[in-house]
Amino acid sequence: MVPKKGLSGDPGGYKGILIHRLLCKRTGKTVSMHPRFSHTAKRYTLAFVMECLQYIIELGSSIRATAGHFGIYRSTVRRWMRGFSRHDINAKWACFFHGDLPRKTTAGFAPALLRHFRAMGKGNLEDGTSLAMLRLHDGFSCRLY
């Protein structure tokens, strides 16, 4: 079973959270007010996405092999990998590295991000990634992947 719709960094299972829904009196439409840690508009849990990315980045697996191993579409894995390692790269560089690493190429960027997230989480990748997502969103209004 593929873990879907979990909280950011939730290592397993699902936790119930209160999501406020507001009704617009003029249009009759509702708007959801999610807490900032809830990983909104994502279908899979952050832990699952990071496990897939780790499989590619650290173990050298292909996108096809990773998708087959985890039972998801290749296009989904490709979108995650592209978003993680290529989208908003300048904001990620400024947010996480503050110019500490030489920025000549993006080739080593994804492994450097994983190492940094582990350090942020004191060895725990999911905790560090959750903190990083919040920092990137709050400071730069960018998404992690």
Phi and psi restraints in degrees (value plus and minus 20) as a CYANA .aco file:
   2 VAL   PHI    -111.5   -71.5
   2 VAL   PSI     105.9   145.9
   3 PRO   PHI     -90.2   -50.2
   3 PRO   PSI     100.2   140.2
   4 LYS   PHI    -144.0  -104.0
   4 LYS   PSI     132.6   172.6
   5 LYS   PHI      32.1    72.1
   5 LYS   PSI      28.0    68.0
   6 GLY   PHI    -121.1   -81.1
   6 GLY   PSI     157.5   197.5
   7 LEU   PHI    -101.9   -61.9
   7 LEU   PSI     137.6   177.6
   8 SER   PHI     -77.8   -37.8
   8 SER   PSI     104.6   144.6
   9 GLY   PHI      54.6    94.6
   9 GLY   PSI     -14.9    25.1
  10 ASP   PHI     -90.0   -50.0
  10 ASP   PSI      93.0   133.0
  11 PRO   PHI     -89.3   -49.3
  11 PRO   PSI     -35.9     4.1
  12 GLY   PHI    -198.6  -158.6
  12 GLY   PSI     143.1   183.1
  13 GLY   PHI      42.2    82.2
  13 GLY   PSI     160.0   200.0
  14 TYR   PHI    -148.2  -108.2
  14 TYR   PSI     122.6   162.6
  15 LYS   PHI    -133.6   -93.6
  15 LYS   PSI     114.2   154.2
  16 GLY   PHI     -94.9   -54.9
  16 GLY   PSI     116.0   156.0
  17 ILE   PHI    -151.8  -111.8
  17 ILE   PSI     134.9   174.9
  18 LEU   PHI    -105.6   -65.6
  18 LEU   PSI     101.9   141.9
  19 ILE   PHI    -136.6   -96.6
  19 ILE   PSI      97.5   137.5
  20 HIS   PHI     -95.6   -55.6
  20 HIS   PSI     116.8   156.8
  21 ARG   PHI    -139.4   -99.4
  21 ARG   PSI     108.3   148.3
  22 LEU   PHI    -131.3   -91.3
  22 LEU   PSI     121.5   161.5
  23 LEU   PHI    -125.5   -85.5
  23 LEU   PSI     106.1   146.1
  24 CYS   PHI    -100.9   -60.9
  24 CYS   PSI     100.3   140.3
  25 LYS   PHI     -88.7   -48.7
  25 LYS   PSI     -48.9    -8.9
  26 ARG   PHI     -96.3   -56.3
  26 ARG   PSI     -66.6   -26.6
  27 THR   PHI    -118.1   -78.1
  27 THR   PSI     -40.9    -0.9
  28 GLY   PHI      61.2   101.2
  28 GLY   PSI     -13.2    26.8
  29 LYS   PHI    -113.7   -73.7
  29 LYS   PSI     133.2   173.2
  30 THR   PHI    -123.4   -83.4
  30 THR   PSI     133.4   173.4
  31 VAL   PHI    -147.2  -107.2
  31 VAL   PSI     112.7   152.7
  32 SER   PHI    -110.8   -70.8
  32 SER   PSI     118.8   158.8
  33 MET   PHI    -133.7   -93.7
  33 MET   PSI      76.7   116.7
  34 HIS   PHI    -107.9   -67.9
  34 HIS   PSI     126.3   166.3
  35 PRO   PHI     -85.8   -45.8
  35 PRO   PSI     133.9   173.9
  36 ARG   PHI     -89.1   -49.1
  36 ARG   PSI     -33.9     6.1
  37 PHE   PHI    -111.8   -71.8
  37 PHE   PSI     -17.9    22.1
  38 SER   PHI    -106.7   -66.7
  38 SER   PSI     -16.5    23.5
  39 HIS   PHI      36.2    76.2
  39 HIS   PSI      35.0    75.0
  40 THR   PHI     -89.6   -49.6
  40 THR   PSI     140.3   180.3
  41 ALA   PHI      39.2    79.2
  41 ALA   PSI       5.2    45.2
  42 LYS   PHI    -142.1  -102.1
  42 LYS   PSI     121.7   161.7
  43 ARG   PHI    -108.5   -68.5
  43 ARG   PSI     -49.2    -9.2
  44 TYR   PHI    -132.3   -92.3
  44 TYR   PSI     136.1   176.1
  45 THR   PHI     -89.0   -49.0
  45 THR   PSI     133.9   173.9
  46 LEU   PHI     -81.2   -41.2
  46 LEU   PSI     -59.9   -19.9
  47 ALA   PHI     -80.4   -40.4
  47 ALA   PSI     -60.0   -20.0
  48 PHE   PHI     -88.0   -48.0
  48 PHE   PSI     -63.6   -23.6
  49 VAL   PHI     -82.1   -42.1
  49 VAL   PSI     -64.9   -24.9
  50 MET   PHI     -85.6   -45.6
  50 MET   PSI     -54.9   -14.9
  51 GLU   PHI     -83.5   -43.5
  51 GLU   PSI     -62.0   -22.0
  52 CYS   PHI     -84.1   -44.1
  52 CYS   PSI     -66.0   -26.0
  53 LEU   PHI     -84.8   -44.8
  53 LEU   PSI     -58.7   -18.7
  54 GLN   PHI     -83.0   -43.0
  54 GLN   PSI     -58.1   -18.1
  55 TYR   PHI     -79.4   -39.4
  55 TYR   PSI     -59.1   -19.1
  56 ILE   PHI     -99.2   -59.2
  56 ILE   PSI     -71.1   -31.1
  57 ILE   PHI     -90.6   -50.6
  57 ILE   PSI     -67.3   -27.3
  58 GLU   PHI    -112.4   -72.4
  58 GLU   PSI     -52.6   -12.6
  59 LEU   PHI    -116.0   -76.0
  59 LEU   PSI     -28.3    11.7
  60 GLY   PHI      53.9    93.9
  60 GLY   PSI       1.3    41.3
  61 SER   PHI     -92.9   -52.9
  61 SER   PSI     133.3   173.3
  62 SER   PHI    -102.0   -62.0
  62 SER   PSI     145.1   185.1
  63 ILE   PHI     -83.3   -43.3
  63 ILE   PSI     -61.5   -21.5
  64 ARG   PHI     -81.6   -41.6
  64 ARG   PSI     -67.1   -27.1
  65 ALA   PHI     -85.4   -45.4
  65 ALA   PSI     -59.9   -19.9
  66 THR   PHI     -84.4   -44.4
  66 THR   PSI     -66.0   -26.0
  67 ALA   PHI     -80.6   -40.6
  67 ALA   PSI     -62.5   -22.5
  68 GLY   PHI     -85.3   -45.3
  68 GLY   PSI     -61.6   -21.6
  69 HIS   PHI     -83.2   -43.2
  69 HIS   PSI     -61.7   -21.7
  70 PHE   PHI    -114.7   -74.7
  70 PHE   PSI     -25.5    14.5
  71 GLY   PHI      52.4    92.4
  71 GLY   PSI      17.4    57.4
  72 ILE   PHI    -148.3  -108.3
  72 ILE   PSI     150.4   190.4
  73 TYR   PHI     -91.0   -51.0
  73 TYR   PSI     124.3   164.3
  74 ARG   PHI     -80.5   -40.5
  74 ARG   PSI     -58.0   -18.0
  75 SER   PHI     -82.5   -42.5
  75 SER   PSI     -53.3   -13.3
  76 THR   PHI     -87.5   -47.5
  76 THR   PSI     -67.3   -27.3
  77 VAL   PHI     -84.1   -44.1
  77 VAL   PSI     -61.5   -21.5
  78 ARG   PHI     -81.6   -41.6
  78 ARG   PSI     -62.4   -22.4
  79 ARG   PHI     -83.2   -43.2
  79 ARG   PSI     -62.5   -22.5
  80 TRP   PHI     -83.0   -43.0
  80 TRP   PSI     -66.0   -26.0
  81 MET   PHI     -84.8   -44.8
  81 MET   PSI     -63.3   -23.3
  82 ARG   PHI     -83.7   -43.7
  82 ARG   PSI     -64.8   -24.8
  83 GLY   PHI     -85.0   -45.0
  83 GLY   PSI     -60.0   -20.0
  84 PHE   PHI     -89.0   -49.0
  84 PHE   PSI     -63.0   -23.0
  85 SER   PHI    -120.9   -80.9
  85 SER   PSI     -29.8    10.2
  86 ARG   PHI    -147.4  -107.4
  86 ARG   PSI     -54.1   -14.1
  87 HIS   PHI     -96.7   -56.7
  87 HIS   PSI     120.4   160.4
  88 ASP   PHI      31.7    71.7
  88 ASP   PSI      19.6    59.6
  89 ILE   PHI     -84.5   -44.5
  89 ILE   PSI     -55.7   -15.7
  90 ASN   PHI     -86.4   -46.4
  90 ASN   PSI     -60.6   -20.6
  91 ALA   PHI     -86.0   -46.0
  91 ALA   PSI     -61.4   -21.4
  92 LYS   PHI     -84.1   -44.1
  92 LYS   PSI     -61.0   -21.0
  93 TRP   PHI     -81.9   -41.9
  93 TRP   PSI     -66.8   -26.8
  94 ALA   PHI     -87.3   -47.3
  94 ALA   PSI     -59.9   -19.9
  95 CYS   PHI     -88.4   -48.4
  95 CYS   PSI     -64.5   -24.5
  96 PHE   PHI    -119.4   -79.4
  96 PHE   PSI     -50.5   -10.5
  97 PHE   PHI    -131.8   -91.8
  97 PHE   PSI     -38.3     1.7
  98 HIS   PHI      30.1    70.1
  98 HIS   PSI      14.2    54.2
  99 GLY   PHI      59.5    99.5
  99 GLY   PSI      -8.7    31.3
 100 ASP   PHI     -90.9   -50.9
 100 ASP   PSI     -50.4   -10.4
 101 LEU   PHI    -124.7   -84.7
 101 LEU   PSI     126.2   166.2
 102 PRO   PHI     -87.3   -47.3
 102 PRO   PSI     110.5   150.5
 103 ARG   PHI    -126.2   -86.2
 103 ARG   PSI      44.4    84.4
 104 LYS   PHI    -110.0   -70.0
 104 LYS   PSI     -50.9   -10.9
 105 THR   PHI    -166.0  -126.0
 105 THR   PSI     141.0   181.0
 106 THR   PHI    -116.7   -76.7
 106 THR   PSI     -16.1    23.9
 107 ALA   PHI     -80.0   -40.0
 107 ALA   PSI     -63.1   -23.1
 108 GLY   PHI    -117.0   -77.0
 108 GLY   PSI      -6.3    33.7
 109 PHE   PHI     -88.3   -48.3
 109 PHE   PSI     -67.3   -27.3
 110 ALA   PHI     -83.3   -43.3
 110 ALA   PSI     -66.8   -26.8
 111 PRO   PHI     -82.3   -42.3
 111 PRO   PSI     -55.5   -15.5
 112 ALA   PHI     -84.8   -44.8
 112 ALA   PSI     -58.8   -18.8
 113 LEU   PHI     -82.0   -42.0
 113 LEU   PSI     -65.7   -25.7
 114 LEU   PHI     -81.1   -41.1
 114 LEU   PSI     -63.2   -23.2
 115 ARG   PHI     -82.0   -42.0
 115 ARG   PSI     -62.1   -22.1
 116 HIS   PHI     -85.4   -45.4
 116 HIS   PSI     -61.6   -21.6
 117 PHE   PHI     -85.5   -45.5
 117 PHE   PSI     -58.3   -18.3
 118 ARG   PHI     -82.4   -42.4
 118 ARG   PSI     -61.9   -21.9
 119 ALA   PHI     -84.6   -44.6
 119 ALA   PSI     -60.5   -20.5
 120 MET   PHI     -82.5   -42.5
 120 MET   PSI     -57.6   -17.6
 121 GLY   PHI    -110.8   -70.8
 121 GLY   PSI      -6.4    33.6
 122 LYS   PHI      33.1    73.1
 122 LYS   PSI      27.0    67.0
 123 GLY   PHI      79.3   119.3
 123 GLY   PSI     -35.1     4.9
 124 ASN   PHI    -120.9   -80.9
 124 ASN   PSI      92.1   132.1
 125 LEU   PHI     -82.5   -42.5
 125 LEU   PSI     -62.6   -22.6
 126 GLU   PHI     -85.2   -45.2
 126 GLU   PSI     -62.5   -22.5
 127 ASP   PHI     -83.9   -43.9
 127 ASP   PSI     -65.1   -25.1
 128 GLY   PHI     -83.6   -43.6
 128 GLY   PSI     -59.4   -19.4
 129 THR   PHI     -87.4   -47.4
 129 THR   PSI     -58.2   -18.2
 130 SER   PHI     -81.5   -41.5
 130 SER   PSI     -65.7   -25.7
 131 LEU   PHI     -82.8   -42.8
 131 LEU   PSI     -60.8   -20.8
 132 ALA   PHI     -84.8   -44.8
 132 ALA   PSI     -60.6   -20.6
 133 MET   PHI     -79.8   -39.8
 133 MET   PSI     -63.7   -23.7
 134 LEU   PHI     -85.1   -45.1
 134 LEU   PSI     -64.0   -24.0
 135 ARG   PHI     -82.4   -42.4
 135 ARG   PSI     -63.9   -23.9
 136 LEU   PHI     -86.0   -46.0
 136 LEU   PSI     -61.1   -21.1
 137 HIS   PHI     -89.1   -49.1
 137 HIS   PSI     -66.9   -26.9
 138 ASP   PHI     -89.9   -49.9
 138 ASP   PSI     -58.3   -18.3
 139 GLY   PHI    -107.9   -67.9
 139 GLY   PSI     -50.0   -10.0
 140 PHE   PHI    -149.8  -109.8
 140 PHE   PSI     -21.9    18.1
 141 SER   PHI      32.9    72.9
 141 SER   PSI      20.6    60.6
 142 CYS   PHI    -139.6   -99.6
 142 CYS   PSI     139.5   179.5
 143 ARG   PHI    -118.7   -78.7
 143 ARG   PSI     136.4   176.4
 144 LEU   PHI     -97.3   -57.3
 144 LEU   PSI     -58.1   -18.1
